[in-house]
């Protein structure tokens, strides 16, 4: 992040929204419960075509990197990677893990979607998982415009998040169903209160809104996977300069 002066109306994307991930215990719990999923990381890299031995030519930016599991997996394959997060505690954890593995191809930056100024070559690929929902919809659009500008022509965006594909008229039942189902599921380490906080205080949106934002910010949606009415994966390609 640079020292660029932001106007007085600019959203503060460095402030914590929802759970406090500046708390070291919360960061450790996050990493233990869902921050490291090696098999999933490797499968996603295969899906995105990040092959072993790609060399330093492939540039990847991971926004909202958390404890850095995905950029570490990409760096092990030879990608030149920027790992970006608003949480200094998350980044410290990620950098410690990368050092322990002897990985040198990762640059760590404390910034958000709206404040990260990319200091490397244009990216081939930008990834973000479970982070864009921290922004209200107006600022999601601004973030997507900025991601478009980070990518080289034809570059790709992979976006995974809590995205609601149930009907708007079913908002109450849909939210309650997700909270109840997830709070009873095992293995993620979150409580009902955590999921209720997400719906109440964070900014997950409907699929039809997010897809409109993606398409109006210079991307074409190549694939949209919605195996669950509360989650979605999007693979997008940059179509034009903004």
N, C-alpha and C positions, 0 to 999 in steps of 0.2 A: 504494500500500500504506500502511496506517495503522500506528500504533505499537501496535496491539492485542497484548496479551500472550497468547502461545499456551501451552497446557498442556504439561507435560513429555513427554507421549506423542505430541505432534503431529509429523507428518512435516515434514521440512525441504525444502520444494519449491523453495528458492532454490539448493540445491547442484546442481552440474553432474552429470548422469548420462550415461554414454557419452562421446561426443566433447566436448572442451573448447571451448565457444564463448565463453569469455572471452579466448581468444587471438585477437588482431586478424588474424593471417594466416589462421587457420581461418575467421573470419567473412568475410573477403574472398573466400576460396576458396568458401565456401558460397554467397555472393551471386553469384559468377561462374558457378558450376556449376548451381545450382538455386534460388537465392533470388529471382531475378527471372524471371518467365515471364508477360510482359504479355498475350499472347494467351490463356493459360489463365485469368489473373485476369479478363479481360474476359468470357470465356465463362461463368465461374462467376457473375459478377455478373449477367449476363443470365439465367442459370438460376435464380438466387435472386430475381429480380425487382427488383434494384437498378438502376433506370433512370436515365439521364442526367437531371440537373436535378431530382432528387427533393427537393432542398432540405434545410434543417437538421432537418426533422421526423423523418427516418429515423436511428435510433441503432444503430450497429454496434460490437460489441466483438470484437476479434480476439485470441484467447489463444494465446500461443506464436507471436508475430508474426514472429520471426526478423528479417530485415532490412527488413521492413515493406512488401513489394511489394503485398500484397493491400489493406491499409488505404489505401495511397496511391491505388490504383486506385479504391477506393470514395470517397475524399475528392474525387477529380477529378470524380466524378458528383454531388457535393453531399452525401454522407452525413456525418453527425457521427460521428466514429470514435475509439474508444479502442484503442490498440495496446499490448499487454501482453506482456512477456517477462521471463524470469529473468536474462538476460544483459545486463549493462550495455553490453558491447561491441556486441552486436547492436542495442540500442536507439540507441546513439550513431550507428551507421552508418545506421539507419533515419531518425533525425531529421535527419541531414546531408542525406540524399537528399530528404526532404520539403521542407527549407528551400530546396534548390537548385531545386526545382520550384515554389516559391512557395505551397505548400499550408499552409493555416492551420487546417483542420478536423480535425486529428488531435491527440489528447492521448496522450503517451507515458508509460507507467507501468512501473516495474520491480517485478514481482511474478510469482507463479505462480498456478496454478489454486486453490490452497488459501489464498493470502495476498492475492489481489487483492480489495480492497474498492471496488466500483464507486462513483464519485463523480459520476455523471451521472444523467440520467433513465433509467427502465427501458428495456432494449434491445428493439428490434424483432427483432434478429438477432445471434446469437453464432456466430462461426466459429472453428474450430481445425483446423489441418492439421499432421499429423505431430508432435504434441506430447503428447497425452494418454498415450502409451505410456511417458512418463517416470515415471508413477506406478504403484505396485502396485495390484492390483484393488480392495482395500479403499478406497484413496485415490482411485481413479477414481470410485467411487460418491460419495464425499464431494465431489469436484470437480463431478460432474454435478448433485448437489443444489444446490451453490452457483451453478452456471450457471442452473438453473431459477429461482432467486431473483433473478437479474439481469434476467430476461426479463419483459416485460409479458405479460398474459394473451394466449394465442394466438401468442406470439413463437416464433421458430424457432431451431433449432440445426443448423448444418452441421458435420459431423465427418468428417475424412479422416485415415486413419492406416494403419500397418502392422497388419493384423488377419488372423489365420490362419483360413481356412475349410476347410483340409484336416482329415481325421479325426484325433482325438487319438491313435489307435493309430499314425498315420503321422508322429508328431512329428519323429522323427529324419530321415526321408527328406524330409519337407516343409521343415524348416529348412535342410538341406543343399542341396536343390534351389533354394531362394530365394537362399541365399548364393552358390552357384556361378553361377546365372543372372545375378544382379545384378552380381557382381564382373566378369563378362565383358562386360556391357553398356557401351556408350560414352555419354559425355556428362554423367554425373552427378558425376564427380570423386572417387568413393569407391572404396576398395580392398576386397579380400576381408576383410582384418583389421577394417575398419570395420563391415562387415555381421555378421561373427562377434561383434564387440563388442556390437552391437545385440541379438543373440539371447542372448548370455551375460549381459550386464549391465543391459539395459533390460527393459521390462515389457510388450511387446506380448503380446496375449492372443488366445484363440479368439473367433471371431465369436459363438458361442452364449453365451459369458460376457458379452461386451460388450453384446450386444443385451438380455440379461437386466438388466444394470445400467442401460441406457438406459430400459427400460420400467418399472423399479422406482423410478426417480427422477423420475417425473412427466412423461414424454415418450411420445408415440406416434411410432413410426417410419413416416414417410410413404413413404420409398423407401430401399432398400439396394442398392447397386451393388457387385458383386464380380467384376469382369472378370478378376481375377488372384487365385489362392488365398492371396496374402499381403497384399492391399490391399483396403480397403473405403471407400466413401463412404456416409454416412448423412445423410438430411435428416429432421429430427424437429420436431415441434410440441409446445409446452408444453400439457399438459392440465389441470394442477392446481397449486395452491400447496403448497409444502412448508415 
